[in-house]
Amino acid sequence: MHTPIVDHNGQTIAVLGSPVVFDTLIAAISGDFSDIDSTHIYIFDRDGTALFSPTYDPLPLDTNLRERVSEVETRQDHVIKTPNEVQYIIGNAEIESLGWGVIIEQPLSDVLRPTLRVRNSAIVIILIISTVGLLGGFYFVNRLTQPLRELVPAAYALGEGHFDTPKPKAEAGTEVGILVEAFSNMRSAIRSRENALRQSEAILREERGQLALRVKERTHDLELANSELAEAVKSRDEFVSTMSHELRTPLNIILGLSEALARGVYQPIPVQQKKVVENIISSGETLLSMVENVLNLAKAQSGELVARREQVNLTELCGDIVNNYKVIGAKKSISLKYDETKCSDIFVQIDRIQVKQILKELLSNAVKFTDEGGQIGVEVRQDRVEKMVRIIVWDTGIGIEADALDLIFKPFQQLDTRLAREHGGTGLGLALAKQFALLNGGDISAESIPNHGSRFTLTLPVSSRSANRQKTKNGHIMVDEKHSTILLAEDNELGAQTFTDYLEFYGYLVIPARNGLEVLAFVEQEIPDLILMDVQMPKMDGLECMRRLRAQSSTATVPIIALTGMAMHKDEQQCLAAGANEYLSKPISLRLLQERIEVYLGGKNDKTLPKKHEFHE
């Protein structure tokens, strides 16, 4: 190695030289390399000419190492690949004092060998640690989950009702141990409850069996009781029906004969005797009213009470009843106030007979419980919005206590036995009036102040007026002037004679028959205009006779009015089903019977009735 020495003019005056031992320099440079044999060290001057290169890699003489450095510096990884496909990592440095450059090439594998060694060691250590961790974790997890795995089949067994499975083993005090202990306690509690439940079920089964036995016994008792009750109801109905017939038949004769006597059918009677006959009629009607009330109560209790509704003019209905009770009230100096204009042109769809009985009951009580000189009244008020009419019957009588108002509509209720003895009565009238009002789509209520009087309000639905009303003359129904033949089927001779005398007096031709066979024999010879048919007759009863009459074309349309002392609803249904046009229960008002006959025979009687025999509809 040499260096020129120049003067102050820059002229070289001498050259200073010194020998350089490259082995020592190379040893100094490669001291940090572990594998010097595979490391290439190049030293070059300012021109890039190689001053030193490995003996095993001599460079061509035209090699410029600075160009090689420039090529390496353009690569970010400083890695080059030799022709024999070996990768080298290259680094370079400058020896500024000498103007030399140094290039060091080392195989990439040698550079990475320590790192790979550390990596491999780390991998081995990680694998060892992981293996030890997995083995430890498996041990601890197995130790932790073993009781849980034993707990699962125990839980399934518990769900199936098995309580004797072994208790899972678990370390006390740990979470799993606490869980296993809680499961064991729960299983014991469930076992206790299960045992208690089984005992309860056993007791319940026993009690259920006893209950079923008791129910069977009670059901049998109830069936017997129902059977006995049905038998009792049947016996009661038969008794009521029989008693009704047995009472009505003589009553029919008594009232019929009395009415015929009073009207002078047989001969005119003196005034004194006429009063006696009128008393007989009054007493008979009172008895008839009691029989009717008992019978209607039996019908109501058996559900056979029905309403036969028709369109009725309220003026006509109230007028007849009010006029009658004006006369009755006058006997006690009781005045009756009534304004008939308030109910003009009001029509109601009702059962005429039932509503008449309601009004009669209310007016009868008003007269009965009002002292002499008192007042009673009838008011009619129409509610056009609700389409209802209210008929109010009031009095200034003794009144009713407030706590007794609910009792008066119950059967057989007498508020004061002293009053019952003084005024009479069975306690059925208002109870039946209530039933009649409900059957006709209305109701009846009461209000009263003791010692001041009472007000009873009957409410009924209003109907539209019918144009097809029967024409009458001055409010009277007149018997027509043509002849009429009536076939009377009645086995009771006295009853038959009563009907015959009355009807013949008014110009009818009455043909008697004592049973159904005689009726059938008569119609073979002559067809009557109307048949009055008793039901209970010997040889052939009225029901069978009517069926046979309706089966014949010649008598299929002949009007038949059934007359019977059997007054139950089923009796009426049987009569109508057998072919009767109408049903009348005994005792029958002869006047009413004549009215019903004229409905069917209008225009056939040849006898004009005298003026005194005209009667209101």
ZIBEL-V140342 format. One record per pair of residues at least 4 apart in sequence whose ideal C-beta (glycine too) atoms are under 6 Angstrom apart, sorted by sequence separation. I is the first residue (numbers start at 1). J is the second residue. If there is no record, write none. Layout:
i:I j:J
i:I j:J
//
This chain:
i:6 j:10
i:7 j:11
i:22 j:26
i:26 j:30
i:44 j:48
i:45 j:49
i:59 j:63
i:82 j:86
i:106 j:110
i:112 j:116
i:126 j:130
i:133 j:137
i:137 j:141
i:138 j:142
i:141 j:145
i:142 j:146
i:145 j:149
i:173 j:177
i:190 j:194
i:193 j:197
i:200 j:204
i:204 j:208
i:207 j:211
i:214 j:218
i:215 j:219
i:222 j:226
i:225 j:229
i:235 j:239
i:237 j:241
i:238 j:242
i:239 j:243
i:240 j:244
i:243 j:247
i:244 j:248
i:247 j:251
i:248 j:252
i:251 j:255
i:252 j:256
i:253 j:257
i:264 j:268
i:269 j:273
i:292 j:296
i:314 j:318
i:315 j:319
i:318 j:322
i:325 j:329
i:360 j:364
i:364 j:368
i:365 j:369
i:366 j:370
i:370 j:374
i:400 j:404
i:419 j:423
i:428 j:432
i:472 j:476
i:500 j:504
i:514 j:518
i:537 j:541
i:540 j:544
i:573 j:577
i:576 j:580
i:584 j:588
i:597 j:601
i:598 j:602
i:609 j:613
i:6 j:11
i:44 j:49
i:95 j:100
i:106 j:111
i:157 j:162
i:172 j:177
i:260 j:265
i:269 j:274
i:299 j:304
i:300 j:305
i:312 j:317
i:329 j:334
i:350 j:355
i:383 j:388
i:400 j:405
i:437 j:442
i:472 j:477
i:473 j:478
i:490 j:495
i:503 j:508
i:513 j:518
i:540 j:545
i:566 j:571
i:575 j:580
i:588 j:593
i:6 j:12
i:7 j:13
i:30 j:36
i:33 j:39
i:44 j:50
i:45 j:51
i:53 j:59
i:72 j:78
i:81 j:87
i:170 j:176
i:171 j:177
i:299 j:305
i:370 j:376
i:407 j:413
i:414 j:420
i:437 j:443
i:448 j:454
i:490 j:496
i:504 j:510
i:513 j:519
i:549 j:555
i:550 j:556
i:44 j:51
i:94 j:101
i:170 j:177
i:329 j:336
i:382 j:389
i:437 j:444
i:503 j:510
i:535 j:542
i:4 j:12
i:5 j:13
i:43 j:51
i:79 j:87
i:80 j:88
i:157 j:165
i:447 j:455
i:534 j:542
i:575 j:583
i:5 j:14
i:43 j:52
i:50 j:59
i:93 j:102
i:381 j:390
i:533 j:542
i:79 j:89
i:170 j:180
i:326 j:336
i:366 j:376
i:434 j:444
i:446 j:456
i:500 j:510
i:4 j:15
i:5 j:16
i:42 j:53
i:78 j:89
i:92 j:103
i:154 j:165
i:380 j:391
i:404 j:415
i:433 j:444
i:488 j:499
i:572 j:583
i:29 j:41
i:78 j:90
i:168 j:180
i:445 j:457
i:2 j:15
i:3 j:16
i:91 j:104
i:379 j:392
i:414 j:427
i:562 j:575
i:40 j:54
i:413 j:427
i:444 j:458
i:546 j:560
i:2 j:17
i:26 j:41
i:50 j:65
i:90 j:105
i:262 j:277
i:378 j:393
i:412 j:427
i:48 j:64
i:261 j:277
i:322 j:338
i:443 j:459
i:496 j:512
i:1 j:18
i:40 j:57
i:48 j:65
i:88 j:105
i:89 j:106
i:151 j:168
i:167 j:184
i:377 j:394
i:411 j:428
i:442 j:459
i:48 j:66
i:72 j:90
i:150 j:168
i:442 j:460
i:562 j:580
i:567 j:585
i:1 j:20
i:88 j:107
i:89 j:108
i:258 j:277
i:376 j:395
i:411 j:431
i:441 j:461
i:560 j:580
i:44 j:65
i:87 j:108
i:147 j:168
i:319 j:340
i:375 j:396
i:409 j:430
i:410 j:431
i:560 j:581
i:561 j:582
i:562 j:583
i:563 j:584
i:565 j:586
i:89 j:111
i:258 j:280
i:374 j:396
i:408 j:430
i:409 j:431
i:486 j:508
i:488 j:510
i:515 j:537
i:517 j:539
i:559 j:581
i:42 j:65
i:69 j:92
i:147 j:170
i:258 j:281
i:491 j:514
i:515 j:538
i:517 j:540
i:484 j:508
i:485 j:509
i:486 j:510
i:487 j:511
i:488 j:512
i:489 j:513
i:515 j:539
i:516 j:540
i:315 j:340
i:318 j:343
i:370 j:395
i:409 j:434
i:515 j:540
i:519 j:545
i:366 j:393
i:370 j:397
i:527 j:554
i:531 j:558
i:533 j:560
i:163 j:191
i:315 j:343
i:369 j:397
i:516 j:544
i:147 j:176
i:158 j:187
i:255 j:284
i:314 j:343
i:315 j:344
i:366 j:395
i:369 j:398
i:516 j:545
i:530 j:559
i:531 j:560
i:532 j:561
i:533 j:562
i:534 j:563
i:535 j:564
i:550 j:579
i:22 j:52
i:254 j:284
i:489 j:519
i:362 j:393
i:532 j:563
i:547 j:578
i:314 j:346
i:523 j:555
i:546 j:578
i:147 j:180
i:546 j:579
i:313 j:347
i:314 j:348
i:546 j:580
i:543 j:578
i:311 j:347
i:312 j:348
i:334 j:370
i:346 j:382
i:251 j:288
i:343 j:380
i:311 j:349
i:312 j:350
i:321 j:359
i:325 j:363
i:329 j:367
i:342 j:380
i:328 j:367
i:333 j:372
i:309 j:349
i:312 j:352
i:332 j:372
i:333 j:373
i:334 j:374
i:335 j:375
i:336 j:376
i:337 j:377
i:338 j:378
i:309 j:350
i:405 j:446
i:487 j:528
i:559 j:600
i:309 j:351
i:334 j:376
i:308 j:351
i:346 j:389
i:485 j:528
i:247 j:291
i:307 j:351
i:485 j:529
i:486 j:530
i:487 j:531
i:488 j:532
i:489 j:533
i:490 j:534
i:484 j:529
i:489 j:534
i:491 j:537
i:307 j:354
i:400 j:448
i:399 j:448
i:401 j:450
i:399 j:449
i:244 j:295
i:399 j:450
i:399 j:451
i:46 j:99
i:399 j:452
i:399 j:453
i:400 j:454
i:45 j:100
i:368 j:423
i:399 j:454
i:322 j:378
i:397 j:453
i:43 j:100
i:44 j:101
i:396 j:453
i:240 j:298
i:395 j:453
i:43 j:102
i:395 j:454
i:42 j:103
i:394 j:455
i:41 j:104
i:392 j:455
i:393 j:456
i:40 j:105
i:392 j:457
i:39 j:106
i:390 j:457
i:391 j:458
i:361 j:429
i:38 j:107
i:390 j:459
i:530 j:600
i:388 j:459
i:389 j:460
i:530 j:601
i:38 j:110
i:361 j:433
i:529 j:601
i:389 j:462
i:35 j:110
i:358 j:433
i:387 j:462
i:529 j:604
i:358 j:436
i:354 j:436
i:502 j:590
i:351 j:440
i:350 j:440
i:362 j:456
i:507 j:605
i:358 j:458
i:507 j:607
i:348 j:460
i:297 j:411
i:349 j:463
i:348 j:463
i:347 j:463
i:484 j:601
i:347 j:465
i:484 j:604
i:477 j:598
i:482 j:603
i:484 j:605
i:480 j:602
i:482 j:604
i:480 j:603
i:482 j:605
i:483 j:606
i:482 j:606
i:480 j:605
i:481 j:606
i:479 j:605
i:481 j:608
i:479 j:609
i:297 j:428
i:307 j:439
i:307 j:440
i:293 j:428
i:300 j:435
i:296 j:432
i:476 j:614
i:293 j:432
i:477 j:617
i:475 j:616
i:311 j:463
i:311 j:466
i:265 j:501
i:265 j:502
i:265 j:505
i:253 j:494
i:257 j:498
i:260 j:501
i:253 j:495
i:256 j:498
i:260 j:502
i:252 j:495
i:253 j:498
i:304 j:569
i:299 j:569
i:295 j:567
i:320 j:616
i:288 j:587
i:249 j:565
i:248 j:565
i:245 j:565
i:244 j:565
i:245 j:566
i:244 j:567
i:241 j:566
i:241 j:568
i:259 j:590
i:255 j:587
i:252 j:586
i:256 j:590
i:252 j:587
i:251 j:587
i:249 j:586
i:248 j:586
i:248 j:587
//
